[in-house]
Amino acid sequence: AQTVTQSQPEMSVQEAETVTLSCTYDTSESDYYLFWYKQPPSRQMILVIRQEAYKQQNATENRFSVNFQKAAKSFSLKISDSQLGDAAMYFCAREKSSGNTPLVFGKGTRLSVIA
Amino acid sequence: GAGVSQTPSNKVTEKGKYVELRCDPISGHTALYWYRQSLGQGPEFLIYFQGTGAADDSGLPNDRFFAVRPEGSVSTLKIQRTERGDSAVYLCASSSGGLPGELFFGEGSRLTVL
């Protein structure tokens, strides 16, 4: 079974500091996409960042960046200069199989931001 | 609105009743997904439509669950003979099929089965 594992149920960070959320996954494919989604209390999931396994360069979107270690099947999310609005559930995900298919999500990490 | 709309936002029903949950995707999005999110868990895939047809329904837990998308736009998730274990938030997402994984989610329908 394809799994996505987030080992940190909860994390907290001081405002303006940096935090890293961990994710590991299972796959037998060579090319695939990985994602981080954010779910605020409104429940509406929002795509934060996307990484293609084919690309060695880590993806970056403003204050959000990833550390993608393909051999280790690790895909962590780094949030720099944390803001109060970053407080949410964060879900790591991958495609069920290659080719724009449904996503398989981890159990999530609840991030609290302390003012 | 321009986003994915789900109705009702909350539904309370009794065990054994029939329930319908509706999803109105972003106009023009050909792909539509249903997920179920139980308390403290990540979204669990149920079914995926490409146009009017179900491209993948492997996540439907049993034959009490059924979904349709007759005109390739609005979709309805139908649950027969509801059980307490069906209580969850049901999320709908749509996609234009462009960038992989770029799903646009609604705010979900919270189903409570008493």
Interface residues (C-beta under 8 A of the other chain):
Chain A: V4 Q6 Y33 F35 S42 R43 Q44 M45 I46 L47 R50 E52 F91 A93 E95 K96 N100 T101 P102 L103 V104 F105 G106 K107 G108
Chain B: G3 A31 Y33 Y35 G40 Q41 G42 P43 E44 F45 Y48 D56 G59 V89 L91 A93 S95 G97 L99 P100 G101 E102 L103 F105 G106 E107 G108
